[in-house]
Amino acid sequence: MDEGAPMPPERSSRPFTELLDRAITEQSFSLTQVARRVDQAAAKDDQRLATTKQQVYRWRHGPQVPEPQVVRWIATALDRPVEEFAIAAHQQRQLLRARGQPQPSPAGSAGAAPAELPHVVADFIGRSEELAELGARLLSSEGAYGAVLTIDGAPGVGKSALAVHVAHQVRERFPDAQLFANLRGERGEGLDPLVVVHQFLRALGATSEELPSTVDAAARAYRSRLAGSRALVVLDNALNEAQVRPLLPGSPTCATLVTSRSPLSGLAEATALTLELLPPTDAARVLARGAGDEQIEESSAAQAVVAQCGYLPLALRIAGARLRTRRAWTVETLASLLADERHRLGRLATGDLAVRASFSLSYQGLDGDTARVFRLLGLLDMPEISADVASAMTGMEPAAAEAALEQLADTALLEAMAPGRYRFHDLVRLFARERAEDEEPDEARLDAVTAAVD
């Protein structure tokens, strides 16, 4: 090149940022005005945003580039050609990628990306098929709202442990945000979704002044911050669909994993997995690993303990922990102690873990009639229970008795085997019997059993 020739202009590394800055300056818009106009443009496409002036500031100063749909709304809001803004946004993404600078996302642009997942259960065992299915679905891009998966099952079956484990397995694919909340649905009313949305918004960089006062407005702000982000949301112990809906990101780049005791069949966009008890081999491994002695895994005494625990992961973890902390005990000692059904639930407790307490949380949420059905059915040793038996024991009309049985199945205190046929988990039956002995008079218990067998 001749020394006297003019140098070619240096290509801007932020064409979208500079174009947006010029458009805002030329029209003398404030950041708040731009935010409002972007929301109005989105509303014409039947999309509800809650854009903040802080988001507009970040778009204006870069290097963040919003997702293509938002770029289109920005151009419309500023009365500029959509194609012009789309080309500039694409160029800026390409330039940043070529220079090894990852495109910041809306979720991570205010600082360090939230990483809220709890620690995983040590020595997680089994569930290989469930892990493979959940992992594949979380990483799929099917659906306009991103992957939404639910895990339901009985108290103590390991829903939370499975959800956290699979979340850790896929977390690197969701670098912009990993959000977690215990919705406390097992404790009755559960957390107010507004409280949880505020928690998530703060984690995503919102200030107290930016937190909307209503659930709908807060949910819109939450979805706006996650739009285009690669975010994973884990909602543990959900109460019902109404609690969950405001917490769904609504972006195809996000994924949501929900656990609950009851099936969340009202979430039409969700893929459901009902978690079953562990198979005997995995159950024995959980017991042996928890006891710190893998040599007991195949012993007949270990097999007895596994059966006494009903293959329930929570009970197995507790049994293993008791063996580990009672050095004078052998697995034969524990099998002998658990053989007494009257004291089995009391002995399946250690530290802050207790099988009885886990069942009690679901029991406390039952209405009075359903709780009575549950108690009285626990007095029977039948392999299966029908609505006719429940009606005879309680004096309820058959339809009312069946409705109570269905509620018990929905809360995972009974297992529905076939239409009109139900059964207890062994440990849940023991808990129901305890409740009957504590809350029902002797005469009422005798009358109920007599009516059932007549």
C-alpha positions as a Python dict, from the first residue, in 0.01 Angstrom:
ca = {
    (1, 'M'): (0, 0, 0),
    (2, 'D'): (135, 348, -91),
    (3, 'E'): (250, 548, 207),
    (4, 'G'): (36, 840, 93),
    (5, 'A'): (-281, 630, 52),
    (6, 'P'): (-543, 678, 321),
    (7, 'M'): (-587, 396, 570),
    (8, 'P'): (-917, 207, 540),
    (9, 'P'): (-1150, 279, 825),
    (10, 'E'): (-1122, 28, 1110),
    (11, 'R'): (-1423, -196, 1128),
    (12, 'S'): (-1623, -136, 1442),
    (13, 'S'): (-1632, -427, 1686),
    (14, 'R'): (-1971, -316, 1817),
    (15, 'P'): (-2189, -222, 1520),
    (16, 'F'): (-2516, -295, 1701),
    (17, 'T'): (-2418, -104, 2015),
    (18, 'E'): (-2312, 201, 1813),
    (19, 'L'): (-2623, 189, 1595),
    (20, 'L'): (-2848, 175, 1900),
    (21, 'D'): (-2661, 457, 2070),
    (22, 'R'): (-2698, 679, 1762),
    (23, 'A'): (-3069, 603, 1729),
    (24, 'I'): (-3139, 686, 2093),
    (25, 'T'): (-2932, 1005, 2077),
    (26, 'E'): (-3092, 1126, 1753),
    (27, 'Q'): (-3441, 1093, 1897),
    (28, 'S'): (-3348, 1223, 2243),
    (29, 'F'): (-3516, 928, 2414),
    (30, 'S'): (-3449, 855, 2778),
    (31, 'L'): (-3367, 498, 2879),
    (32, 'T'): (-3707, 470, 3045),
    (33, 'Q'): (-3880, 582, 2726),
    (34, 'V'): (-3691, 325, 2522),
    (35, 'A'): (-3781, 51, 2769),
    (36, 'R'): (-4149, 144, 2753),
    (37, 'R'): (-4150, 158, 2373),
    (38, 'V'): (-3981, -184, 2350),
    (39, 'D'): (-4254, -330, 2572),
    (40, 'Q'): (-4518, -168, 2351),
    (41, 'A'): (-4360, -319, 2039),
    (42, 'A'): (-4356, -663, 2201),
    (43, 'A'): (-4719, -624, 2306),
    (44, 'K'): (-4819, -592, 1940),
    (45, 'D'): (-4686, -947, 1897),
    (46, 'D'): (-4886, -1060, 2202),
    (47, 'Q'): (-4567, -1081, 2409),
    (48, 'R'): (-4545, -920, 2752),
    (49, 'L'): (-4209, -786, 2863),
    (50, 'A'): (-4100, -578, 3157),
    (51, 'T'): (-3791, -408, 3017),
    (52, 'T'): (-3593, -195, 3261),
    (53, 'K'): (-3379, 108, 3194),
    (54, 'Q'): (-3082, -92, 3324),
    (55, 'Q'): (-3133, -344, 3043),
    (56, 'V'): (-3147, -64, 2785),
    (57, 'Y'): (-2827, 82, 2930),
    (58, 'R'): (-2650, -254, 2887),
    (59, 'W'): (-2775, -289, 2530),
    (60, 'R'): (-2654, 63, 2454),
    (61, 'H'): (-2306, 14, 2596),
    (62, 'G'): (-2250, -350, 2505),
    (63, 'P'): (-2105, -584, 2431),
    (64, 'Q'): (-2434, -761, 2501),
    (65, 'V'): (-2661, -819, 2203),
    (66, 'P'): (-3021, -918, 2276),
    (67, 'E'): (-3179, -1220, 2114),
    (68, 'P'): (-3307, -1164, 1755),
    (69, 'Q'): (-3671, -1121, 1853),
    (70, 'V'): (-3583, -848, 2102),
    (71, 'V'): (-3361, -678, 1842),
    (72, 'R'): (-3665, -659, 1615),
    (73, 'W'): (-3873, -496, 1891),
    (74, 'I'): (-3593, -248, 1963),
    (75, 'A'): (-3582, -142, 1598),
    (76, 'T'): (-3959, -104, 1591),
    (77, 'A'): (-3951, 97, 1915),
    (78, 'L'): (-3698, 339, 1763),
    (79, 'D'): (-3874, 363, 1424),
    (80, 'R'): (-3572, 221, 1244),
    (81, 'P'): (-3554, -52, 978),
    (82, 'V'): (-3560, -394, 1140),
    (83, 'E'): (-3317, -533, 884),
    (84, 'E'): (-3059, -267, 969),
    (85, 'F'): (-3062, -357, 1337),
    (86, 'A'): (-3071, -731, 1268),
    (87, 'I'): (-2761, -713, 1045),
    (88, 'A'): (-2572, -503, 1299),
    (89, 'A'): (-2664, -742, 1580),
    (90, 'H'): (-2551, -1042, 1377),
    (91, 'Q'): (-2221, -874, 1290),
    (92, 'Q'): (-2152, -789, 1653),
    (93, 'R'): (-2220, -1147, 1763),
    (94, 'Q'): (-1988, -1280, 1493),
    (95, 'L'): (-1710, -1038, 1584),
    (96, 'L'): (-1730, -1120, 1952),
    (97, 'R'): (-1727, -1490, 1876),
    (98, 'A'): (-1426, -1455, 1644),
    (99, 'R'): (-1233, -1272, 1915),
    (100, 'G'): (-1310, -1540, 2172),
    (101, 'Q'): (-1540, -1316, 2371),
    (102, 'P'): (-1857, -1509, 2462),
    (103, 'Q'): (-2177, -1318, 2406),
    (104, 'P'): (-2304, -1212, 2749),
    (105, 'S'): (-2660, -1309, 2820),
    (106, 'P'): (-2934, -1106, 2984),
    (107, 'A'): (-2917, -1326, 3293),
    (108, 'G'): (-2545, -1295, 3343),
    (109, 'S'): (-2489, -937, 3236),
    (110, 'A'): (-2526, -780, 3580),
    (111, 'G'): (-2241, -975, 3736),
    (112, 'A'): (-2148, -1332, 3820),
    (113, 'A'): (-2402, -1582, 3692),
    (114, 'P'): (-2617, -1729, 3972),
    (115, 'A'): (-2512, -2084, 4065),
    (116, 'E'): (-2764, -2182, 4334),
    (117, 'L'): (-2779, -2561, 4304),
    (118, 'P'): (-2745, -2743, 4640),
    (119, 'H'): (-2465, -2993, 4686),
    (120, 'V'): (-2526, -3337, 4543),
    (121, 'V'): (-2598, -3642, 4760),
    (122, 'A'): (-2270, -3819, 4824),
    (123, 'D'): (-2235, -4153, 4644),
    (124, 'F'): (-2557, -4124, 4447),
    (125, 'I'): (-2660, -4475, 4346),
    (126, 'G'): (-2885, -4612, 4075),
    (127, 'R'): (-3151, -4431, 3870),
    (128, 'S'): (-2939, -4462, 3555),
    (129, 'E'): (-3241, -4479, 3322),
    (130, 'E'): (-3409, -4184, 3490),
    (131, 'L'): (-3089, -3979, 3477),
    (132, 'A'): (-3044, -4051, 3107),
    (133, 'E'): (-3404, -3960, 3025),
    (134, 'L'): (-3408, -3642, 3232),
    (135, 'G'): (-3069, -3527, 3104),
    (136, 'A'): (-3166, -3577, 2740),
    (137, 'R'): (-3495, -3393, 2781),
    (138, 'L'): (-3338, -3101, 2970),
    (139, 'L'): (-3093, -3051, 2685),
    (140, 'S'): (-3353, -3077, 2411),
    (141, 'S'): (-3466, -2757, 2243),
    (142, 'E'): (-3816, -2881, 2166),
    (143, 'G'): (-4104, -2653, 2255),
    (144, 'A'): (-4150, -2279, 2242),
    (145, 'Y'): (-4101, -2245, 2617),
    (146, 'G'): (-3799, -2466, 2671),
    (147, 'A'): (-3789, -2802, 2843),
    (148, 'V'): (-4017, -2837, 3147),
    (149, 'L'): (-3984, -3163, 3341),
    (150, 'T'): (-4166, -3277, 3653),
    (151, 'I'): (-4070, -3555, 3894),
    (152, 'D'): (-4341, -3678, 4129),
    (153, 'G'): (-4350, -3964, 4376),
    (154, 'A'): (-4400, -4078, 4731),
    (155, 'P'): (-4239, -3906, 5032),
    (156, 'G'): (-3881, -4026, 5073),
    (157, 'V'): (-3851, -4183, 4726),
    (158, 'G'): (-3559, -3955, 4631),
    (159, 'K'): (-3713, -3690, 4405),
    (160, 'S'): (-3500, -3402, 4532),
    (161, 'A'): (-3177, -3602, 4526),
    (162, 'L'): (-3242, -3711, 4167),
    (163, 'A'): (-3331, -3359, 4053),
    (164, 'V'): (-3019, -3204, 4206),
    (165, 'H'): (-2799, -3483, 4072),
    (166, 'V'): (-2917, -3446, 3713),
    (167, 'A'): (-2903, -3067, 3741),
    (168, 'H'): (-2534, -3089, 3830),
    (169, 'Q'): (-2476, -3322, 3538),
    (170, 'V'): (-2610, -3069, 3285),
    (171, 'R'): (-2519, -2740, 3455),
    (172, 'E'): (-2232, -2662, 3217),
    (173, 'R'): (-2486, -2643, 2937),
    (174, 'F'): (-2666, -2365, 3128),
    (175, 'P'): (-2381, -2121, 3209),
    (176, 'D'): (-2594, -1806, 3236),
    (177, 'A'): (-2793, -1901, 3546),
    (178, 'Q'): (-2868, -2200, 3766),
    (179, 'L'): (-3156, -2103, 3993),
    (180, 'F'): (-3293, -2314, 4278),
    (181, 'A'): (-3584, -2276, 4519),
    (182, 'N'): (-3742, -2507, 4775),
    (183, 'L'): (-4111, -2425, 4733),
    (184, 'R'): (-4202, -2609, 5058),
    (185, 'G'): (-4517, -2755, 4908),
    (186, 'E'): (-4494, -3053, 5139),
    (187, 'R'): (-4562, -2821, 5433),
    (188, 'G'): (-4912, -2717, 5333),
    (189, 'E'): (-4955, -2387, 5153),
    (190, 'G'): (-4598, -2363, 5026),
    (191, 'L'): (-4404, -2046, 4952),
    (192, 'D'): (-4579, -1752, 4789),
    (193, 'P'): (-4460, -1750, 4424),
    (194, 'L'): (-4404, -1374, 4451),
    (195, 'V'): (-4141, -1437, 4720),
    (196, 'V'): (-3966, -1685, 4494),
    (197, 'V'): (-3978, -1462, 4185),
    (198, 'H'): (-3828, -1179, 4391),
    (199, 'Q'): (-3554, -1418, 4506),
    (200, 'F'): (-3476, -1507, 4145),
    (201, 'L'): (-3485, -1145, 4027),
    (202, 'R'): (-3235, -1046, 4295),
    (203, 'A'): (-3010, -1332, 4190),
    (204, 'L'): (-3033, -1203, 3833),
    (205, 'G'): (-2919, -856, 3933),
    (206, 'A'): (-3241, -668, 4008),
    (207, 'T'): (-3236, -408, 4283),
    (208, 'S'): (-3505, -380, 4549),
    (209, 'E'): (-3652, -82, 4364),
    (210, 'E'): (-3693, -296, 4051),
    (211, 'L'): (-3902, -567, 4218),
    (212, 'P'): (-4268, -546, 4104),
    (213, 'S'): (-4532, -574, 4374),
    (214, 'T'): (-4762, -823, 4197),
    (215, 'V'): (-4700, -1180, 4085),
    (216, 'D'): (-4791, -1110, 3722),
    (217, 'A'): (-4563, -807, 3691),
    (218, 'A'): (-4278, -984, 3872),
    (219, 'A'): (-4315, -1290, 3649),
    (220, 'R'): (-4293, -1070, 3338),
    (221, 'A'): (-3978, -904, 3469),
    (222, 'Y'): (-3833, -1246, 3549),
    (223, 'R'): (-3907, -1381, 3203),
    (224, 'S'): (-3760, -1069, 3044),
    (225, 'R'): (-3434, -1110, 3230),
    (226, 'L'): (-3408, -1473, 3126),
    (227, 'A'): (-3508, -1417, 2762),
    (228, 'G'): (-3240, -1569, 2541),
    (229, 'S'): (-3038, -1693, 2839),
    (230, 'R'): (-2912, -2045, 2885),
    (231, 'A'): (-3061, -2089, 3228),
    (232, 'L'): (-3164, -2389, 3438),
    (233, 'V'): (-3436, -2350, 3701),
    (234, 'V'): (-3489, -2619, 3967),
    (235, 'L'): (-3812, -2595, 4169),
    (236, 'D'): (-3812, -2845, 4456),
    (237, 'N'): (-4117, -2958, 4655),
    (238, 'A'): (-4381, -2779, 4451),
    (239, 'L'): (-4734, -2763, 4591),
    (240, 'N'): (-4936, -2732, 4271),
    (241, 'E'): (-4944, -2590, 3921),
    (242, 'A'): (-5051, -2242, 4032),
    (243, 'Q'): (-4737, -2209, 4242),
    (244, 'V'): (-4513, -2322, 3957),
    (245, 'R'): (-4651, -2132, 3656),
    (246, 'P'): (-4514, -1784, 3746),
    (247, 'L'): (-4170, -1942, 3792),
    (248, 'L'): (-4139, -2089, 3441),
    (249, 'P'): (-3886, -1890, 3232),
    (250, 'G'): (-4083, -1905, 2908),
    (251, 'S'): (-3775, -1899, 2682),
    (252, 'P'): (-3674, -2188, 2452),
    (253, 'T'): (-3314, -2150, 2569),
    (254, 'C'): (-3406, -2230, 2931),
    (255, 'A'): (-3499, -2553, 3108),
    (256, 'T'): (-3702, -2615, 3422),
    (257, 'L'): (-3703, -2916, 3655),
    (258, 'V'): (-3980, -2947, 3914),
    (259, 'T'): (-4031, -3200, 4196),
    (260, 'S'): (-4357, -3259, 4378),
    (261, 'R'): (-4536, -3528, 4575),
    (262, 'S'): (-4849, -3492, 4363),
    (263, 'P'): (-4848, -3516, 3981),
    (264, 'L'): (-4864, -3171, 3820),
    (265, 'S'): (-5090, -3284, 3539),
    (266, 'G'): (-5218, -2930, 3483),
    (267, 'L'): (-4881, -2823, 3338),
    (268, 'A'): (-4960, -2913, 2979),
    (269, 'E'): (-4613, -2810, 2861),
    (270, 'A'): (-4437, -3045, 3104),
    (271, 'T'): (-4301, -3397, 3061),
    (272, 'A'): (-4377, -3602, 3373),
    (273, 'L'): (-4175, -3875, 3542),
    (274, 'T'): (-4316, -4069, 3837),
    (275, 'L'): (-4030, -4199, 4051),
    (276, 'E'): (-4065, -4556, 4178),
    (277, 'L'): (-3897, -4744, 4462),
    (278, 'L'): (-3543, -4869, 4415),
    (279, 'P'): (-3490, -5221, 4280),
    (280, 'P'): (-3351, -5462, 4545),
    (281, 'T'): (-2994, -5459, 4411),
    (282, 'D'): (-2965, -5080, 4415),
    (283, 'A'): (-3140, -5065, 4753),
    (284, 'A'): (-2881, -5300, 4903),
    (285, 'R'): (-2601, -5085, 4759),
    (286, 'V'): (-2752, -4770, 4915),
    (287, 'L'): (-2767, -4943, 5254),
    (288, 'A'): (-2412, -5078, 5232),
    (289, 'R'): (-2266, -4751, 5107),
    (290, 'G'): (-2445, -4557, 5381),
    (291, 'A'): (-2314, -4800, 5644),
    (292, 'G'): (-1961, -4762, 5510),
    (293, 'D'): (-1930, -5139, 5472),
    (294, 'E'): (-1985, -5271, 5121),
    (295, 'Q'): (-1917, -5627, 5239),
    (296, 'I'): (-2267, -5648, 5390),
    (297, 'E'): (-2437, -5577, 5057),
    (298, 'E'): (-2516, -5939, 4970),
    (299, 'S'): (-2579, -6070, 5320),
    (300, 'S'): (-2919, -6212, 5412),
    (301, 'A'): (-2944, -5965, 5701),
    (302, 'A'): (-2891, -5672, 5461),
    (303, 'Q'): (-3162, -5810, 5235),
    (304, 'A'): (-3393, -5825, 5537),
    (305, 'V'): (-3319, -5462, 5629),
    (306, 'V'): (-3374, -5352, 5270),
    (307, 'A'): (-3716, -5519, 5270),
    (308, 'Q'): (-3801, -5371, 5612),
    (309, 'C'): (-3720, -5029, 5467),
    (310, 'G'): (-3960, -5101, 5181),
    (311, 'Y'): (-3686, -5016, 4925),
    (312, 'L'): (-3749, -4649, 5010),
    (313, 'P'): (-3430, -4441, 4959),
    (314, 'L'): (-3488, -4217, 5264),
    (315, 'A'): (-3534, -4519, 5492),
    (316, 'L'): (-3229, -4690, 5344),
    (317, 'R'): (-3011, -4383, 5395),
    (318, 'I'): (-3125, -4359, 5757),
    (319, 'A'): (-3064, -4730, 5818),
    (320, 'G'): (-2716, -4705, 5670),
    (321, 'A'): (-2637, -4398, 5880),
    (322, 'R'): (-2749, -4574, 6197),
    (323, 'L'): (-2518, -4867, 6122),
    (324, 'R'): (-2230, -4628, 6054),
    (325, 'T'): (-2275, -4438, 6382),
    (326, 'R'): (-2348, -4742, 6602),
    (327, 'R'): (-2021, -4929, 6577),
    (328, 'A'): (-2135, -5198, 6817),
    (329, 'W'): (-2423, -5286, 6587),
    (330, 'T'): (-2409, -5537, 6307),
    (331, 'V'): (-2650, -5548, 6019),
    (332, 'E'): (-2806, -5845, 6196),
    (333, 'T'): (-2864, -5623, 6499),
    (334, 'L'): (-3046, -5366, 6288),
    (335, 'A'): (-3254, -5632, 6114),
    (336, 'S'): (-3364, -5764, 6453),
    (337, 'L'): (-3459, -5414, 6574),
    (338, 'L'): (-3656, -5331, 6260),
    (339, 'A'): (-3842, -5663, 6270),
    (340, 'D'): (-4069, -5514, 6538),
    (341, 'E'): (-4324, -5320, 6334),
    (342, 'R'): (-4447, -5129, 6639),
    (343, 'H'): (-4115, -4948, 6669),
    (344, 'R'): (-3989, -4959, 6310),
    (345, 'L'): (-4074, -4599, 6220),
    (346, 'G'): (-3923, -4471, 6543),
    (347, 'R'): (-3598, -4651, 6468),
    (348, 'L'): (-3583, -4517, 6113),
    (349, 'A'): (-3468, -4175, 6230),
    (350, 'T'): (-3128, -4013, 6267),
    (351, 'G'): (-3026, -3650, 6300),
    (352, 'D'): (-3276, -3437, 6108),
    (353, 'L'): (-3391, -3731, 5894),
    (354, 'A'): (-3700, -3931, 5989),
    (355, 'V'): (-3936, -4143, 5782),
    (356, 'R'): (-4228, -4067, 6013),
    (357, 'A'): (-4177, -3692, 5980),
    (358, 'S'): (-4169, -3718, 5599),
    (359, 'F'): (-4505, -3898, 5593),
    (360, 'S'): (-4651, -3663, 5853),
    (361, 'L'): (-4604, -3361, 5628),
    (362, 'S'): (-4834, -3514, 5366),
    (363, 'Y'): (-5082, -3635, 5627),
    (364, 'Q'): (-5118, -3290, 5779),
    (365, 'G'): (-5231, -3153, 5444),
    (366, 'L'): (-5531, -3387, 5418),
    (367, 'D'): (-5887, -3277, 5488),
    (368, 'G'): (-6062, -3436, 5785),
    (369, 'D'): (-6259, -3706, 5599),
    (370, 'T'): (-5965, -3814, 5386),
    (371, 'A'): (-5736, -3827, 5690),
    (372, 'R'): (-5987, -4055, 5864),
    (373, 'V'): (-6003, -4286, 5562),
    (374, 'F'): (-5624, -4301, 5563),
    (375, 'R'): (-5605, -4383, 5934),
    (376, 'L'): (-5866, -4657, 5930),
    (377, 'L'): (-5731, -4826, 5619),
    (378, 'G'): (-5398, -4859, 5797),
    (379, 'L'): (-5561, -5107, 6035),
    (380, 'L'): (-5600, -5360, 5754),
    (381, 'D'): (-5336, -5601, 5623),
    (382, 'M'): (-5499, -5644, 5284),
    (383, 'P'): (-5267, -5643, 4980),
    (384, 'E'): (-5513, -5415, 4799),
    (385, 'I'): (-5792, -5178, 4903),
    (386, 'S'): (-6110, -5096, 4715),
    (387, 'A'): (-6353, -4808, 4736),
    (388, 'D'): (-6614, -5053, 4870),
    (389, 'V'): (-6388, -5149, 5160),
    (390, 'A'): (-6315, -4783, 5238),
    (391, 'S'): (-6688, -4708, 5225),
    (392, 'A'): (-6770, -4995, 5460),
    (393, 'M'): (-6500, -4898, 5711),
    (394, 'T'): (-6590, -4531, 5727),
    (395, 'G'): (-6964, -4527, 5657),
    (396, 'M'): (-6905, -4289, 5366),
    (397, 'E'): (-7091, -4311, 5038),
    (398, 'P'): (-6891, -4512, 4780),
    (399, 'A'): (-6836, -4205, 4561),
    (400, 'A'): (-6707, -4002, 4856),
    (401, 'A'): (-6484, -4289, 4966),
    (402, 'E'): (-6339, -4320, 4616),
    (403, 'A'): (-6275, -3945, 4604),
    (404, 'A'): (-6082, -3974, 4931),
    (405, 'L'): (-5878, -4264, 4793),
    (406, 'E'): (-5797, -4061, 4483),
    (407, 'Q'): (-5678, -3772, 4700),
    (408, 'L'): (-5456, -4011, 4892),
    (409, 'A'): (-5315, -4138, 4561),
    (410, 'D'): (-5255, -3780, 4444),
    (411, 'T'): (-5054, -3710, 4759),
    (412, 'A'): (-4862, -4039, 4712),
    (413, 'L'): (-4988, -4184, 5042),
    (414, 'L'): (-5156, -4462, 4842),
    (415, 'E'): (-5058, -4620, 4514),
    (416, 'A'): (-5329, -4658, 4250),
    (417, 'M'): (-5300, -5009, 4106),
    (418, 'A'): (-5600, -5008, 3873),
    (419, 'P'): (-5933, -4825, 3856),
    (420, 'G'): (-6082, -4856, 4204),
    (421, 'R'): (-5786, -5057, 4344),
    (422, 'Y'): (-5518, -4915, 4572),
    (423, 'R'): (-5238, -5030, 4802),
    (424, 'F'): (-5014, -4896, 5078),
    (425, 'H'): (-4639, -4886, 5088),
    (426, 'D'): (-4543, -5097, 5390),
    (427, 'L'): (-4399, -4806, 5588),
    (428, 'V'): (-4691, -4577, 5501),
    (429, 'R'): (-4929, -4846, 5630),
    (430, 'L'): (-4739, -4851, 5961),
    (431, 'F'): (-4769, -4473, 5981),
    (432, 'A'): (-5144, -4486, 5906),
    (433, 'R'): (-5188, -4749, 6178),
    (434, 'E'): (-5002, -4528, 6426),
    (435, 'R'): (-5235, -4239, 6344),
    (436, 'A'): (-5540, -4462, 6395),
    (437, 'E'): (-5414, -4586, 6730),
    (438, 'D'): (-5342, -4231, 6844),
    (439, 'E'): (-5654, -4060, 6707),
    (440, 'E'): (-5934, -4320, 6690),
    (441, 'P'): (-6109, -4470, 6996),
    (442, 'D'): (-6073, -4844, 7051),
    (443, 'E'): (-6438, -4906, 6968),
    (444, 'A'): (-6418, -4710, 6641),
    (445, 'R'): (-6113, -4910, 6531),
    (446, 'L'): (-6284, -5239, 6609),
    (447, 'D'): (-6602, -5139, 6429),
    (448, 'A'): (-6407, -5031, 6122),
    (449, 'V'): (-6213, -5356, 6094),
    (450, 'T'): (-6527, -5561, 6153),
    (451, 'A'): (-6712, -5374, 5880),
    (452, 'A'): (-6425, -5427, 5636),
    (453, 'V'): (-6410, -5806, 5679),
    (454, 'D'): (-6787, -5869, 5687),
}
